[in-house]
Amino acid sequence: MEQEDIFPHVACLQLYLQQGNVEANLKEFRRLLESESFSTDTLLVLPELWATGFDYPNIETLAKLTPQILAELEQKAAQHGLCFAGSLLDRQDTGVIYNSLFLVGPEGVVGSYQKQHMFRLWQEDQYLAVGPTAHVMQAGFGSLAALVCYDLRFPELSRRQVFSGSKLLIVSAQWPAARSDHWEILLRARAVENQCFVVACNASGTIPVGELAGHSMIISPTGQVLAKADGKPAIIRADLNGADVTAARSRFCSVAERPWYGQDRDKILTQEGLFEWVAGLRSQGSKVVFTNGCFDLLHAGHVSYLEEARRCGDCLVIGLNSDRSVQALKGPTRPVNPELERARVLAALGCVDFIALFDEDTPLNLISMLLPDILVKGADWPEDQIAGAAEVKAAGGRVVRIPFTCQNSTTTIIEKIQDSACD
């Protein structure tokens, strides 16, 4: 018999959530789970941080409970032949804590997705870290796409995962009642634009910032609401058929179309143009990240560094040393590549938003005028030697020093080329 490419049965366990009260939340989970019977191979979706809530003062202590919570999910999954998906606090060895959606089956954790967008209005960015990347999970029933709450407002996250082959998108959330109309609009939009099923589980209850909406939903690939809860604790369920996704995509398949818009050159700006763009971004609350360098021969170390810098905020600006500036720092034989070619290569990186040249030995003047929210430099630089650090901090910003994970450098690459030429 051919393996199903989507979970045949899905359900949402819409819990009444009590922030920080793990015992009460687990009791509510067990009560709902035992109140009904479920077919084997049912995927049960749970709300965001369903066992702990956003209890920031106790977040470190609560995060330590995640292994035993996952163990209980594994035991329940094995007992009933089910799979569970819902987000929990996920502490890393480095000390950072992710808001991770775990997929748990009878064999244990089979996949996870880390929340990509922290909700600043609830100060989530001050306590939880952005996940490293968004990727699909393999669940024995094809691939599974996921979002956690605020991620729902960023359509590129689900599109990237669905493009990898997912027919089912799950959402784990604590969505407020004050924006419950947005909840349904966005869920149906994600279903329609991705031509996939959406199973979205929200919580009910009262949290410090207000009421949670409830209204968990299961939505078809054409945007039809197959099941919907009200604002109280509830279970909703539906049977899914991958053929419905195939049918929705058979007439036209927008999921398969990924046009390339080729706007990279628009990222290269004059300093005046950069200030205008940044002013517009700031007016809408974006956090601007700045770093600088020569980036003469772009290599993997540069790329990793810039990706980490971009994760520090909403927009990454690169101050790029002009040819004159590079010559003053590196000598008359540098740069290898002229400034506009270096800028063009940087602009092709998805993590880079804007590039502006500066002609001085350091970007101090550019930084002083821009005053980014976050100034990033390599960890090999002492903070008191980072140009613009004092100015950024005086304006209320912060300085982040990022370790290099790759020991390569433009200088060593040039030396290798020269050595090869001599052989």
TORDRENLUM-604345 format. One record per residue (C-alpha): x negated, y, z negated. Coordinates in steps of 0.001 Angstrom, whole numbers, plus 500000, padded with zeros to 6 digits. Example, Ala and Ser with C-alpha at 12.3 -4.5 7.8 and 13.67 -1.06 7.14 Angstrom:
% TORDRENLUM-604345
NODE;487700;495500;492200
NODE;486330;498940;492860
This chain:
% TORDRENLUM-604345
NODE;500000;500000;500000
NODE;498649;503427;500955
NODE;497566;505653;498057
NODE;499860;508613;497364
NODE;498222;511987;498058
NODE;500289;513832;495453
NODE;501646;513017;491997
NODE;505057;511389;492581
NODE;506507;512803;489364
NODE;505783;516091;487594
NODE;507081;517775;484466
NODE;506457;520912;482409
NODE;506398;520787;478622
NODE;507391;524325;477710
NODE;506291;524542;474079
NODE;507193;527043;471391
NODE;503714;528389;470704
NODE;502422;529636;467359
NODE;499148;531529;467626
NODE;496385;529858;465617
NODE;498646;527180;464125
NODE;497201;524019;465665
NODE;499128;521668;463395
NODE;502474;523237;464320
NODE;501638;523322;468026
NODE;500578;519671;468096
NODE;503748;518752;466212
NODE;505811;520619;468817
NODE;503918;518862;471618
NODE;504578;515439;470092
NODE;508235;516271;469494
NODE;508846;517279;473098
NODE;506827;514384;474488
NODE;508770;511848;472451
NODE;512153;513436;473153
NODE;512297;511976;476658
NODE;510854;509048;478578
NODE;508618;509567;481595
NODE;507873;507423;484610
NODE;504385;506048;484967
NODE;502113;508344;486993
NODE;503882;511497;485853
NODE;501787;514657;485599
NODE;502821;516695;482553
NODE;501702;520322;482660
NODE;501230;522267;479425
NODE;500971;526030;478756
NODE;497797;528065;478469
NODE;495849;527470;475232
NODE;498837;525408;474167
NODE;497245;524039;470998
NODE;495662;527208;469606
NODE;496909;530325;471310
NODE;494792;533482;471463
NODE;493744;533620;467816
NODE;490573;535639;468373
NODE;489396;535978;464735
NODE;489274;532175;464470
NODE;488271;531351;468031
NODE;484968;529657;467138
NODE;486624;527377;464592
NODE;489532;526585;466895
NODE;487224;525774;469814
NODE;485603;523035;467728
NODE;488966;521231;467599
NODE;489172;520769;471373
NODE;487421;517349;471474
NODE;489925;515810;469061
NODE;492844;517422;470920
NODE;491551;515946;474169
NODE;491192;512579;472443
NODE;494864;512683;471467
NODE;495855;513553;475031
NODE;493795;510621;476289
NODE;495492;508303;473802
NODE;498958;509526;474806
NODE;498063;509231;478488
NODE;496929;505627;478024
NODE;499967;504768;475918
NODE;502490;506083;478446
NODE;500603;505858;481756
NODE;500646;509640;482188
NODE;498351;512519;483063
NODE;498258;515848;481225
NODE;497072;519250;482414
NODE;496835;522356;480278
NODE;494269;524852;479100
NODE;492232;524691;475900
NODE;489276;526517;474403
NODE;486118;525092;475953
NODE;482908;525918;474079
NODE;479643;525440;475967
NODE;476217;524570;474568
NODE;475168;528131;475409
NODE;477765;529441;472960
NODE;480148;530914;475531
NODE;483774;529812;475439
NODE;485816;529207;478580
NODE;489576;529073;478903
NODE;489589;525714;480687
NODE;492449;523750;482154
NODE;491704;520075;481529
NODE;493151;517212;483546
NODE;493386;514210;481225
NODE;494373;510681;482172
NODE;494200;507280;480457
NODE;490463;507208;481196
NODE;489847;510602;479583
NODE;489057;513978;481139
NODE;488985;513558;484912
NODE;488602;517207;485861
NODE;488656;520781;484643
NODE;489152;524289;485960
NODE;487810;527368;484183
NODE;489921;530523;484203
NODE;488442;533054;486613
NODE;490101;536321;485599
NODE;490187;537503;482009
NODE;493223;539570;481000
NODE;491719;542752;479579
NODE;495032;544042;478282
NODE;494891;541196;475743
NODE;491118;541670;475210
NODE;490446;538243;476641
NODE;487250;539472;478296
NODE;485773;540285;474878
NODE;486049;536725;473584
NODE;486152;534367;476569
NODE;483813;533949;479533
NODE;484640;533843;483225
NODE;484288;530336;484616
NODE;481420;529580;486995
NODE;483551;528716;490018
NODE;487016;527653;491122
NODE;487156;524135;492501
NODE;489777;521462;493017
NODE;490134;518434;490764
NODE;490411;514863;491997
NODE;493173;513040;490201
NODE;493778;509709;491917
NODE;496693;511330;493736
NODE;494712;513543;496051
NODE;493114;516822;495063
NODE;494723;519174;492597
NODE;494472;522979;492632
NODE;494854;524970;489426
NODE;495236;528470;488036
NODE;495381;529756;484477
NODE;497871;532566;483822
NODE;496354;535876;485027
NODE;494635;534005;487885
NODE;498096;533854;489457
NODE;497753;537491;490534
NODE;494714;536691;492711
NODE;495907;534773;495789
NODE;492428;534013;497123
NODE;491840;531571;494244
NODE;494679;529254;495198
NODE;494044;529652;498937
NODE;490423;528564;498569
NODE;491464;525443;496660
NODE;494377;524532;498909
NODE;492111;524908;501945
NODE;490114;522027;500444
NODE;493146;519792;500896
NODE;495349;520213;497820
NODE;499092;519800;498221
NODE;499852;520618;494597
NODE;499010;523757;492620
NODE;499453;523722;488847
NODE;499611;526815;486659
NODE;499098;526886;482889
NODE;500201;530174;481344
NODE;501216;532401;478458
NODE;503182;534864;480562
NODE;504999;537694;478751
NODE;508739;538232;478964
NODE;508097;541885;479822
NODE;506816;540768;483245
NODE;508936;537667;483802
NODE;510172;538974;487168
NODE;506560;539067;488379
NODE;506131;535469;487214
NODE;508751;534068;489576
NODE;507806;536319;492490
NODE;504140;535363;492281
NODE;504803;531653;491834
NODE;507078;531495;494842
NODE;504598;533538;496860
NODE;501778;531100;496027
NODE;504002;528197;497120
NODE;505038;529833;500388
NODE;501651;531202;501439
NODE;499878;527919;500633
NODE;502726;525672;501830
NODE;502321;523495;498747
NODE;504201;522463;495617
NODE;503705;524668;492556
NODE;504197;523353;489027
NODE;503921;526197;486525
NODE;504240;525747;482776
NODE;504665;528772;480551
NODE;505062;528952;476779
NODE;507924;530337;474743
NODE;507703;532075;471397
NODE;506524;535351;469912
NODE;502899;536452;469941
NODE;501346;539667;468565
NODE;501848;541520;471863
NODE;505471;540452;472318
NODE;507725;537664;473548
NODE;506573;534976;475953
NODE;508826;534465;478948
NODE;509216;530710;479165
NODE;510892;530095;482549
NODE;508549;527300;483601
NODE;509175;526349;487224
NODE;508641;523690;489855
NODE;508698;525106;493380
NODE;508736;523479;496821
NODE;506345;524281;499705
NODE;509076;526452;501236
NODE;509558;528492;498066
NODE;512693;526762;496800
NODE;512930;526532;493007
NODE;513429;522832;492275
NODE;513590;523186;488494
NODE;513503;526106;486078
NODE;513578;526384;482297
NODE;515104;529195;480294
NODE;513239;531003;477521
NODE;513496;528220;474935
NODE;511351;525092;474439
NODE;512259;522683;477202
NODE;511169;519978;479603
NODE;511729;520364;483316
NODE;510839;517743;485887
NODE;510935;516877;489565
NODE;509888;514141;491971
NODE;507430;515199;494660
NODE;506766;513838;498131
NODE;503651;514741;500088
NODE;505706;514444;503278
NODE;507465;517674;502301
NODE;504133;519492;502469
NODE;503373;517910;505830
NODE;506780;518966;507123
NODE;506326;522545;505906
NODE;502976;522749;507683
NODE;504052;520951;510869
NODE;505692;523959;512524
NODE;502843;526329;511708
NODE;500050;525874;509194
NODE;498859;529180;507777
NODE;496710;527267;505293
NODE;494457;526049;508102
NODE;493864;529512;509565
NODE;490924;531405;508087
NODE;490021;534313;510366
NODE;486709;536071;509835
NODE;487213;539803;509564
NODE;483543;540755;509814
NODE;483585;543842;507614
NODE;480150;543330;506040
NODE;478601;546449;507561
NODE;481218;548558;505795
NODE;479474;547712;502525
NODE;476420;549830;503445
NODE;477098;553387;502303
NODE;475391;556697;501826
NODE;475080;557728;498203
NODE;477870;560260;498711
NODE;480106;557593;500229
NODE;479293;555272;497346
NODE;480325;557872;494767
NODE;483674;558326;496523
NODE;484360;554597;496574
NODE;483359;554141;492955
NODE;485536;557055;491850
NODE;488511;555337;493455
NODE;487677;552024;491810
NODE;487240;553669;488423
NODE;490611;555373;488723
NODE;492222;551929;488781
NODE;490163;550589;485879
NODE;487509;548559;487717
NODE;484247;547784;485912
NODE;481296;548760;488121
NODE;478081;546720;487952
NODE;474787;548113;489265
NODE;471469;546480;489973
NODE;468558;547404;492189
NODE;465607;545940;494022
NODE;463617;545707;497238
NODE;465130;542376;498377
NODE;462554;542147;501141
NODE;462714;538430;501939
NODE;466010;537283;500458
NODE;465736;533890;498737
NODE;467755;531590;496468
NODE;466546;533324;493318
NODE;467930;536619;494583
NODE;471274;535033;495443
NODE;471686;533359;492033
NODE;470748;536591;490286
NODE;473233;538652;492304
NODE;476009;536119;491744
NODE;475468;536338;487991
NODE;475399;540128;488179
NODE;478708;540179;490056
NODE;480349;538082;487338
NODE;479629;540856;484843
NODE;482350;543103;486266
NODE;484678;543838;489168
NODE;482360;545410;491718
NODE;478629;544942;492360
NODE;476642;547901;493681
NODE;473053;547398;494822
NODE;470603;550260;494819
NODE;468183;549257;497582
NODE;464659;550659;497734
NODE;464073;552489;501008
NODE;461050;551626;503143
NODE;459159;554583;501684
NODE;460007;553461;498158
NODE;458894;549873;498827
NODE;455590;551047;500305
NODE;454940;553184;497247
NODE;455547;550200;494963
NODE;454161;547289;496988
NODE;451558;548784;499308
NODE;451289;549715;502999
NODE;452007;546199;504337
NODE;455467;546125;502821
NODE;458331;545848;503379
NODE;458315;542947;505801
NODE;461867;543807;506856
NODE;462994;547410;507371
NODE;465595;548927;505078
NODE;468643;548622;507332
NODE;467912;544968;508060
NODE;467500;544261;504353
NODE;470793;546030;503685
NODE;472527;544064;506435
NODE;471441;540712;504979
NODE;472561;541724;501480
NODE;475905;542886;502854
NODE;476584;539380;504153
NODE;476656;538042;500579
NODE;480160;537641;499206
NODE;479067;538695;495722
NODE;477860;542111;496952
NODE;480398;544916;497285
NODE;478356;548021;498128
NODE;474767;548944;498986
NODE;473148;552369;498893
NODE;469529;553254;499621
NODE;467378;555353;497317
NODE;464066;556935;498266
NODE;462455;557440;494859
NODE;460208;554959;493059
NODE;463061;554104;490664
NODE;466856;554364;490952
NODE;467091;556656;487908
NODE;468698;559532;489814
NODE;471202;557233;491508
NODE;472093;555545;488218
NODE;472406;558875;486409
NODE;474925;560092;488981
NODE;476798;556789;489278
NODE;476764;555835;485568
NODE;477858;552224;486083
NODE;479739;550374;483367
NODE;477161;547573;483422
NODE;473507;547934;484412
NODE;471891;544609;485307
NODE;468207;543788;485515
NODE;466080;540659;485284
NODE;465357;539296;481824
NODE;461640;539831;482429
NODE;462243;543573;482044
NODE;462216;544943;478466
NODE;465284;547106;478029
NODE;463258;550195;477168
NODE;461531;549927;480555
NODE;464702;549583;482637
NODE;465361;552742;484625
NODE;468702;554249;483665
NODE;469305;552026;480631
NODE;469380;554904;478166
NODE;471666;556965;480392
NODE;474134;554119;480927
NODE;474315;553283;477223
NODE;474717;556942;476290
NODE;477742;557066;478610
NODE;479317;554049;476894
NODE;478083;551376;479294
NODE;475949;548361;478565
NODE;472770;546737;479840
NODE;472646;543050;480793
NODE;469358;541219;481357
NODE;469765;538084;483475
NODE;467190;535268;483391
NODE;465871;534085;486747
NODE;466741;530446;487427
NODE;464463;530279;490469
NODE;460776;531073;490135
NODE;460375;531968;493802
NODE;459511;535501;494905
NODE;458996;537462;498086
NODE;455277;537687;497311
NODE;454858;533905;496969
NODE;456830;533331;500173
NODE;454549;535726;502040
NODE;451498;533970;500593
NODE;452813;530585;501737
NODE;453359;531924;505235
NODE;449860;533370;505310
NODE;448347;530121;504022
NODE;450225;528140;506669
NODE;448970;530459;509374
NODE;445391;529843;508247
NODE;445686;526026;508321
